[in-house]
Amino acid sequence: MKKITWVIALLVIIAGFGTSVYAYQALVGPTGVLLYKSGKAYDGYTLYAPLTSKKTFLIDMEGNLIHTWESQYYPGLYAELLPNGNLLRAARPGIVYCGIDGVGGYMEEFNWDGKVVWSFKDMYTKNQVQHHCFTRLPNGNTMILGWERIENEKMIAKGRDPKTIPTKSIKNKGIYHRDFWLDFVWEVNPSGKIVWEWHVFDQLGKGPDKLDPNYILPLPVGEIYTYYDYSHFNSVEYIPETNQVLMNSRNLSEFYLIDYKTGKIVYRWGNPCAYGAGKCPSYFDAGDQKMFGSHDARWLGNGKVSVFDNGSENPEGTRSRVLIVNTKTNEIEWKFEAWDQSSFFTHRQGMAQPLPNGNWFITSSNVGHLFEVTKRGEIVWDFVSPICNDNMICTMRDDDKENVQLGAPDNLANIIHRAYRYGKDYPGLKGKDLSPKGKLAPKCPEMFKIFKY
C-alpha cells in the first residue's frame, strides 16, 4: 500500500554509534501549504493540473486560489502558462489505442477566460498518440511528443531479436498490445502543419549515436515496459543557441542532445550500458548507470543540463534526486536529495524547475508534493495537494481507500505530473486579475500558519 510521504521542516535526529540518521514518514498527514519562508522563497504563483481533475489551478504562496481553467478532459499530463497569458495543456480524451502510462491525446490552448483558441488533435489515432510532454517554441510552433505503433516485423528488420518479442498480447490499462510503441516528435505550426519530425525508429542500431533495439528492461519492471514500450521518452525541449533538441528517455535512463538539422544523436548521458559502453547494473550494483527512470531534462545554458533522476529500480537504493550535469566534463556538478527517501521519492514522473533566485521548484509527482529548495538544501516552501478526484482532502490517509484511492489511476489520488512557479513579473500575468478568490481548500487548516519555523 502506498505510503503518503512529504517533507516537513522538522528534523528527527536519532543518535547511535557516533552517527545520526534522519527519516520522516507519515501514514496520515495534512495537505495544503505546510511551510512558507517568505524571505527566502521565490515569490509568485504556482500552476498545476492534477491528473484526477479536469481543472487547472493557479494559486499564490499561501494557497489562495487565483485563477481556474476547466477542460472537458483530464490532463495528459500537465499545463503551462504561456508568455501571452494563455494556458497550453495536453488533454486525455480516453485510453483507446495505447494503454501505456503517460498517454494523452489532444493539445489545447485556452485564453485567460477559458475559451479554447487553438487545438491539435491529429496525434490521436490508432497508430499515433500524444503522450507526456510538449513545448511552445519561440517561433510560435509547438513540439509534441508521441508514440507510434511499430509492427513486430519492422522491429526485427531493425535488429530486434525475435526471441525477445512476446508470442501473445500484453494487456495494460485494459488495452491489448501486439505491437511496439516507439517515441517520435512532431513540430507543428499554428495551422497544424508538420514542419519537423524525429523518430526513435530511425535511430535504431548499434553504436554511441544509435539506440540499441535489444536494450531491454528487466521483466519485474513490467511486461509492457520490458517488451512493447521500448524507449518511453518523457521530455523534449528545443535549444535555440545550439540548434539542438534535448530529450530524455525513462526506460533507457538517458538524456540526449539531438542535432535539429540532421536528427542525429550528438550527446547522451546517464546509462552507458544502453549502448554497450559500460558496466550494466546487477542485482545489488548500479554499475556505470547514473540514472534510473529519469524525467524532465532541461537546458540551463553553457553546456549544463538538469534532470530529475527518479532512482526507481536502482539496485543500490531507490532515491529521487535532482542533478545538474556538465555535458562538457560529463560530471555531476550539483545534486539535491533528501536525507531519507521517505521524505522525497517519486517512483514515476517528477520535475525540477530552476527559479530566478537560484532555488529549485520540485514536483514529487506520485504523492502530489511540491516544494522549493535552495541550492544549499534548505526547504523554503512545501505543499501537498488537497485535490483528490476533484474532492478536497485535508489529510491524506494511507488507509482512506473510499475517499482517496478509489477511482484514481494506480491509486495515486493527488498525483501531479508537473507544476510550475511563475514570478509576479511574468509577462503572461501582466494585466490579469490576480486577487485571491478564496482558499484552494477552504475547510482545511493552514498548516504553515499553525507551525512556525
Secondary structure, DSSP 8 states (H G I E B T S, - for coil): --------S---EEEETTEEEE----SEEE-EEEEE-TTTS--EEEEE--TT-SEEEEE-TT-BEEEEEE-SSEEEEEEEE-TTS-EEEEEE---SS--STTB--EEEEE-TTS-EEEEE-TTBSSSEEEEEEEEE-TTS-EEEEEEEEE-HHHHHHTT--GGGS-SS-EEETTEEE-SEEEEEEEEE-TT--EEEEEEGGGGBSSSTTSB-TT----GGG-HHHHTT--S-EEEEEEETTTTEEEEEETTTTEEEEEETTT--EEEEES-GGGGTSS----SS--TT---SS-EEEEEEETTEEEEEE--TT-TT----EEEEEETTTTEEEEEE--SSTTTS--SS--EEEE-TTS-EEEEEGGGTEEEEE-TT--EEEEEE--EETTEE-SEEETT-IIIIITTSGGG-TT--S-EEEEETT-GGGTT------SBSSTTS--HHHHS--
